[in-house]
Amino acid sequence: MPITFAATIALLPLWSMIERRYGIESVGHSGPADWCFWAVFGVYLCLAGIISIGVRRRTGADPSTRSARSG
């Protein structure tokens, strides 16, 4: 969570641009809107999943193939 919080705050210029260009409420008096935090968190989870799958495939640590080989 701290990574996504820092990333959301760092992307404040992007949220401001989205608000100006598209009229979507993105930045309030207390910082980015809740949906901005959720969007960054979702992107973070997707990237973490993709990286995890890539690492498993490279190292051969796929649990589904491990049980088939050992039997």
N, CA, C and O atoms as CSV, one atom per row, in Angstrom:
chain,resi,resn,atom,element,x,y,z
A,1,MET,N,N,0.796,-1.199,0.000
A,1,MET,CA,C,0.000,0.000,0.000
A,1,MET,C,C,0.847,1.276,0.000
A,1,MET,O,O,0.493,2.220,-0.706
A,2,PRO,N,N,1.942,1.351,0.752
A,2,PRO,CA,C,2.714,2.592,0.724
A,2,PRO,C,C,3.236,2.942,-0.674
A,2,PRO,O,O,3.340,4.118,-1.023
A,3,ILE,N,N,3.563,1.924,-1.468
A,3,ILE,CA,C,4.060,2.192,-2.822
A,3,ILE,C,C,2.967,2.827,-3.659
A,3,ILE,O,O,3.219,3.798,-4.373
A,4,THR,N,N,1.757,2.293,-3.583
A,4,THR,CA,C,0.664,2.839,-4.378
A,4,THR,C,C,0.260,4.227,-3.888
A,4,THR,O,O,-0.136,5.075,-4.688
A,5,PHE,N,N,0.357,4.462,-2.587
A,5,PHE,CA,C,0.051,5.796,-2.063
A,5,PHE,C,C,1.044,6.822,-2.604
A,5,PHE,O,O,0.648,7.889,-3.071
A,6,ALA,N,N,2.326,6.499,-2.540
A,6,ALA,CA,C,3.354,7.416,-3.038
A,6,ALA,C,C,3.217,7.629,-4.547
A,6,ALA,O,O,3.391,8.744,-5.039
A,7,ALA,N,N,2.907,6.561,-5.274
A,7,ALA,CA,C,2.750,6.678,-6.720
A,7,ALA,C,C,1.548,7.555,-7.069
A,7,ALA,O,O,1.614,8.346,-8.009
A,8,THR,N,N,0.459,7.423,-6.326
A,8,THR,CA,C,-0.727,8.239,-6.583
A,8,THR,C,C,-0.423,9.711,-6.351
A,8,THR,O,O,-0.832,10.560,-7.142
A,9,ILE,N,N,0.278,10.014,-5.295
A,9,ILE,CA,C,0.644,11.401,-5.014
A,9,ILE,C,C,1.612,11.909,-6.080
A,9,ILE,O,O,1.502,13.055,-6.515
A,10,ALA,N,N,2.550,11.077,-6.504
A,10,ALA,CA,C,3.511,11.478,-7.538
A,10,ALA,C,C,2.823,11.740,-8.872
A,10,ALA,O,O,3.311,12.530,-9.679
A,11,LEU,N,N,1.688,11.079,-9.106
A,11,LEU,CA,C,0.949,11.259,-10.362
A,11,LEU,C,C,-0.056,12.409,-10.298
A,11,LEU,O,O,-0.951,12.494,-11.140
A,12,LEU,N,N,0.080,13.280,-9.326
A,12,LEU,CA,C,-0.835,14.417,-9.173
A,12,LEU,C,C,-0.952,15.265,-10.442
A,12,LEU,O,O,-2.058,15.694,-10.772
A,13,PRO,N,N,0.143,15.526,-11.167
A,13,PRO,CA,C,-0.016,16.264,-12.425
A,13,PRO,C,C,-0.906,15.521,-13.441
A,13,PRO,O,O,-1.662,16.154,-14.178
A,14,LEU,N,N,-0.817,14.201,-13.479
A,14,LEU,CA,C,-1.668,13.423,-14.375
A,14,LEU,C,C,-3.131,13.554,-13.978
A,14,LEU,O,O,-3.989,13.746,-14.840
A,15,TRP,N,N,-3.429,13.452,-12.683
A,15,TRP,CA,C,-4.810,13.574,-12.217
A,15,TRP,C,C,-5.363,14.959,-12.517
A,15,TRP,O,O,-6.527,15.098,-12.893
A,16,SER,N,N,-4.532,15.985,-12.353
A,16,SER,CA,C,-4.972,17.350,-12.673
A,16,SER,C,C,-5.280,17.492,-14.162
A,16,SER,O,O,-6.259,18.137,-14.538
A,17,MET,N,N,-4.446,16.893,-15.006
A,17,MET,CA,C,-4.670,16.952,-16.446
A,17,MET,C,C,-5.960,16.225,-16.822
A,17,MET,O,O,-6.713,16.709,-17.668
A,18,ILE,N,N,-6.225,15.078,-16.209
A,18,ILE,CA,C,-7.460,14.334,-16.476
A,18,ILE,C,C,-8.664,15.171,-16.078
A,18,ILE,O,O,-9.666,15.199,-16.793
A,19,GLU,N,N,-8.572,15.850,-14.946
A,19,GLU,CA,C,-9.685,16.685,-14.497
A,19,GLU,C,C,-9.927,17.854,-15.442
A,19,GLU,O,O,-11.075,18.161,-15.765
A,20,ARG,N,N,-8.858,18.508,-15.887
A,20,ARG,CA,C,-9.005,19.642,-16.812
A,20,ARG,C,C,-9.540,19.194,-18.166
A,20,ARG,O,O,-10.453,19.808,-18.717
A,21,ARG,N,N,-8.971,18.133,-18.689
A,21,ARG,CA,C,-9.296,17.715,-20.055
A,21,ARG,C,C,-10.659,17.028,-20.165
A,21,ARG,O,O,-11.423,17.318,-21.085
A,22,TYR,N,N,-10.967,16.126,-19.241
A,22,TYR,CA,C,-12.171,15.316,-19.359
A,22,TYR,C,C,-13.285,15.702,-18.389
A,22,TYR,O,O,-14.406,15.205,-18.506
A,23,GLY,N,N,-12.991,16.574,-17.445
A,23,GLY,CA,C,-14.005,17.006,-16.493
A,23,GLY,C,C,-14.349,15.966,-15.437
A,23,GLY,O,O,-15.391,16.061,-14.788
A,24,ILE,N,N,-13.479,14.969,-15.259
A,24,ILE,CA,C,-13.694,13.942,-14.237
A,24,ILE,C,C,-13.054,14.430,-12.937
A,24,ILE,O,O,-11.871,14.769,-12.910
A,25,GLU,N,N,-13.827,14.462,-11.881
A,25,GLU,CA,C,-13.319,14.934,-10.596
A,25,GLU,C,C,-12.185,14.027,-10.122
A,25,GLU,O,O,-12.409,12.874,-9.754
A,26,SER,N,N,-10.976,14.560,-10.136
A,26,SER,CA,C,-9.801,13.767,-9.792
A,26,SER,C,C,-9.022,14.324,-8.608
A,26,SER,O,O,-8.445,13.568,-7.826
A,27,VAL,N,N,-9.007,15.628,-8.480
A,27,VAL,CA,C,-8.219,16.267,-7.426
A,27,VAL,C,C,-9.127,17.185,-6.628
A,27,VAL,O,O,-9.774,18.080,-7.173
A,28,GLY,N,N,-9.161,16.944,-5.329
A,28,GLY,CA,C,-9.939,17.794,-4.439
A,28,GLY,C,C,-9.032,18.591,-3.534
A,28,GLY,O,O,-7.818,18.627,-3.734
A,29,HIS,N,N,-9.615,19.227,-2.543
A,29,HIS,CA,C,-8.820,20.034,-1.619
A,29,HIS,C,C,-7.914,19.186,-0.736
A,29,HIS,O,O,-6.943,19.694,-0.174
A,30,SER,N,N,-8.223,17.892,-0.608
A,30,SER,CA,C,-7.406,17.032,0.247
A,30,SER,C,C,-6.537,16.061,-0.556
A,30,SER,O,O,-5.998,15.111,0.011
A,31,GLY,N,N,-6.393,16.283,-1.859
A,31,GLY,CA,C,-5.535,15.433,-2.676
A,31,GLY,C,C,-6.328,14.692,-3.732
A,31,GLY,O,O,-7.468,15.049,-4.030
A,32,PRO,N,N,-5.725,13.661,-4.294
A,32,PRO,CA,C,-6.398,12.884,-5.338
A,32,PRO,C,C,-7.670,12.197,-4.820
A,32,PRO,O,O,-7.778,11.870,-3.639
A,33,ALA,N,N,-8.611,11.991,-5.719
A,33,ALA,CA,C,-9.858,11.314,-5.363
A,33,ALA,C,C,-9.590,9.837,-5.077
A,33,ALA,O,O,-8.546,9.291,-5.432
A,34,ASP,N,N,-10.566,9.212,-4.424
A,34,ASP,CA,C,-10.423,7.794,-4.069
A,34,ASP,C,C,-10.201,6.916,-5.290
A,34,ASP,O,O,-9.415,5.970,-5.236
A,35,TRP,N,N,-10.886,7.217,-6.393
A,35,TRP,CA,C,-10.749,6.364,-7.576
A,35,TRP,C,C,-9.322,6.393,-8.119
A,35,TRP,O,O,-8.883,5.425,-8.741
A,36,CYS,N,N,-8.589,7.492,-7.894
A,36,CYS,CA,C,-7.196,7.570,-8.341
A,36,CYS,C,C,-6.338,6.557,-7.580
A,36,CYS,O,O,-5.502,5.872,-8.170
A,37,PHE,N,N,-6.554,6.470,-6.263
A,37,PHE,CA,C,-5.813,5.501,-5.457
A,37,PHE,C,C,-6.146,4.072,-5.888
A,37,PHE,O,O,-5.254,3.231,-5.998
A,38,TRP,N,N,-7.431,3.797,-6.131
A,38,TRP,CA,C,-7.838,2.461,-6.557
A,38,TRP,C,C,-7.289,2.122,-7.930
A,38,TRP,O,O,-6.914,0.976,-8.180
A,39,ALA,N,N,-7.235,3.100,-8.826
A,39,ALA,CA,C,-6.690,2.852,-10.169
A,39,ALA,C,C,-5.212,2.484,-10.090
A,39,ALA,O,O,-4.766,1.541,-10.744
A,40,VAL,N,N,-4.464,3.222,-9.298
A,40,VAL,CA,C,-3.033,2.930,-9.156
A,40,VAL,C,C,-2.839,1.576,-8.475
A,40,VAL,O,O,-1.954,0.811,-8.857
A,41,PHE,N,N,-3.658,1.279,-7.472
A,41,PHE,CA,C,-3.561,-0.011,-6.786
A,41,PHE,C,C,-3.870,-1.164,-7.745
A,41,PHE,O,O,-3.205,-2.199,-7.700
A,42,GLY,N,N,-4.865,-0.994,-8.607
A,42,GLY,CA,C,-5.196,-2.018,-9.591
A,42,GLY,C,C,-4.069,-2.252,-10.583
A,42,GLY,O,O,-3.756,-3.394,-10.919
A,43,VAL,N,N,-3.459,-1.169,-11.050
A,43,VAL,CA,C,-2.325,-1.300,-11.975
A,43,VAL,C,C,-1.165,-2.005,-11.270
A,43,VAL,O,O,-0.499,-2.857,-11.859
A,44,TYR,N,N,-0.930,-1.647,-10.018
A,44,TYR,CA,C,0.138,-2.284,-9.244
A,44,TYR,C,C,-0.101,-3.793,-9.105
A,44,TYR,O,O,0.822,-4.589,-9.276
A,45,LEU,N,N,-1.345,-4.179,-8.793
A,45,LEU,CA,C,-1.650,-5.604,-8.652
A,45,LEU,C,C,-1.468,-6.345,-9.966
A,45,LEU,O,O,-0.943,-7.459,-9.982
A,46,CYS,N,N,-1.895,-5.743,-11.061
A,46,CYS,CA,C,-1.716,-6.382,-12.377
A,46,CYS,C,C,-0.241,-6.559,-12.706
A,46,CYS,O,O,0.172,-7.629,-13.153
A,47,LEU,N,N,0.545,-5.528,-12.490
A,47,LEU,CA,C,1.977,-5.624,-12.769
A,47,LEU,C,C,2.653,-6.656,-11.868
A,47,LEU,O,O,3.503,-7.421,-12.325
A,48,ALA,N,N,2.276,-6.678,-10.592
A,48,ALA,CA,C,2.858,-7.653,-9.673
A,48,ALA,C,C,2.499,-9.073,-10.104
A,48,ALA,O,O,3.338,-9.970,-10.022
A,49,GLY,N,N,1.279,-9.289,-10.556
A,49,GLY,CA,C,0.865,-10.603,-11.031
A,49,GLY,C,C,1.613,-11.026,-12.284
A,49,GLY,O,O,2.042,-12.174,-12.398
A,50,ILE,N,N,1.770,-10.101,-13.223
A,50,ILE,CA,C,2.493,-10.397,-14.462
A,50,ILE,C,C,3.952,-10.744,-14.165
A,50,ILE,O,O,4.498,-11.693,-14.727
A,51,ILE,N,N,4.569,-9.980,-13.293
A,51,ILE,CA,C,5.965,-10.235,-12.929
A,51,ILE,C,C,6.083,-11.573,-12.203
A,51,ILE,O,O,7.020,-12.333,-12.446
A,52,SER,N,N,5.138,-11.860,-11.316
A,52,SER,CA,C,5.163,-13.124,-10.584
A,52,SER,C,C,5.034,-14.312,-11.532
A,52,SER,O,O,5.753,-15.300,-11.389
A,53,ILE,N,N,4.131,-14.221,-12.487
A,53,ILE,CA,C,3.965,-15.298,-13.465
A,53,ILE,C,C,5.230,-15.459,-14.309
A,53,ILE,O,O,5.649,-16.579,-14.600
A,54,GLY,N,N,5.828,-14.349,-14.695
A,54,GLY,CA,C,7.057,-14.410,-15.485
A,54,GLY,C,C,8.204,-15.051,-14.733
A,54,GLY,O,O,8.968,-15.832,-15.301
A,55,VAL,N,N,8.326,-14.726,-13.461
A,55,VAL,CA,C,9.394,-15.307,-12.646
A,55,VAL,C,C,9.164,-16.801,-12.464
A,55,VAL,O,O,10.109,-17.588,-12.528
A,56,ARG,N,N,7.921,-17.195,-12.237
A,56,ARG,CA,C,7.622,-18.624,-12.076
A,56,ARG,C,C,7.951,-19.410,-13.335
A,56,ARG,O,O,8.495,-20.513,-13.267
A,57,ARG,N,N,7.620,-18.836,-14.477
A,57,ARG,CA,C,7.889,-19.543,-15.729
A,57,ARG,C,C,9.382,-19.652,-16.000
A,57,ARG,O,O,9.852,-20.670,-16.509
A,58,ARG,N,N,10.125,-18.610,-15.664
A,58,ARG,CA,C,11.577,-18.651,-15.890
A,58,ARG,C,C,12.261,-19.657,-14.989
A,58,ARG,O,O,13.182,-20.350,-15.420
A,59,THR,N,N,11.820,-19.748,-13.732
A,59,THR,CA,C,12.479,-20.639,-12.781
A,59,THR,C,C,11.884,-22.045,-12.787
A,59,THR,O,O,12.442,-22.955,-12.175
A,60,GLY,N,N,10.770,-22.225,-13.463
A,60,GLY,CA,C,10.136,-23.538,-13.499
A,60,GLY,C,C,9.455,-23.884,-12.203
A,60,GLY,O,O,9.293,-25.062,-11.886
A,61,ALA,N,N,9.055,-22.892,-11.448
A,61,ALA,CA,C,8.440,-23.125,-10.145
A,61,ALA,C,C,6.925,-23.135,-10.228
A,61,ALA,O,O,6.258,-22.725,-9.278
A,62,ASP,N,N,6.372,-23.587,-11.325
A,62,ASP,CA,C,4.930,-23.657,-11.481
A,62,ASP,C,C,4.400,-24.839,-10.671
A,62,ASP,O,O,4.766,-25.980,-10.952
A,63,PRO,N,N,3.550,-24.597,-9.676
A,63,PRO,CA,C,3.100,-25.691,-8.814
A,63,PRO,C,C,2.297,-26.759,-9.559
A,63,PRO,O,O,2.307,-27.917,-9.142
A,64,SER,N,N,1.619,-26.417,-10.622
A,64,SER,CA,C,0.821,-27.412,-11.338
A,64,SER,C,C,1.704,-28.434,-12.046
A,64,SER,O,O,1.326,-29.601,-12.153
A,65,THR,N,N,2.870,-28.021,-12.531
A,65,THR,CA,C,3.776,-28.966,-13.194
A,65,THR,C,C,4.609,-29.729,-12.169
A,65,THR,O,O,5.047,-30.846,-12.444
A,66,ARG,N,N,4.830,-29.160,-11.021
A,66,ARG,CA,C,5.646,-29.816,-9.999
A,66,ARG,C,C,4.959,-31.087,-9.496
A,66,ARG,O,O,5.624,-32.111,-9.336
A,67,SER,N,N,3.655,-31.050,-9.244
A,67,SER,CA,C,2.952,-32.224,-8.729
A,67,SER,C,C,2.879,-33.326,-9.783
A,67,SER,O,O,2.889,-34.507,-9.436
A,68,ALA,N,N,2.807,-32.964,-11.058
A,68,ALA,CA,C,2.747,-33.973,-12.109
A,68,ALA,C,C,4.089,-34.670,-12.281
A,68,ALA,O,O,4.127,-35.866,-12.572
A,69,ARG,N,N,5.188,-33.946,-12.105
A,69,ARG,CA,C,6.525,-34.527,-12.263
A,69,ARG,C,C,6.874,-35.452,-11.108
A,69,ARG,O,O,7.514,-36.485,-11.310
A,70,SER,N,N,6.456,-35.086,-9.892
A,70,SER,CA,C,6.874,-35.858,-8.730
A,70,SER,C,C,6.096,-37.160,-8.591
A,70,SER,O,O,6.505,-38.040,-7.833
A,71,GLY,N,N,4.979,-37.302,-9.308
A,71,GLY,CA,C,4.137,-38.480,-9.147
A,71,GLY,C,C,4.502,-39.545,-10.049
A,71,GLY,O,O,3.881,-40.607,-10.032
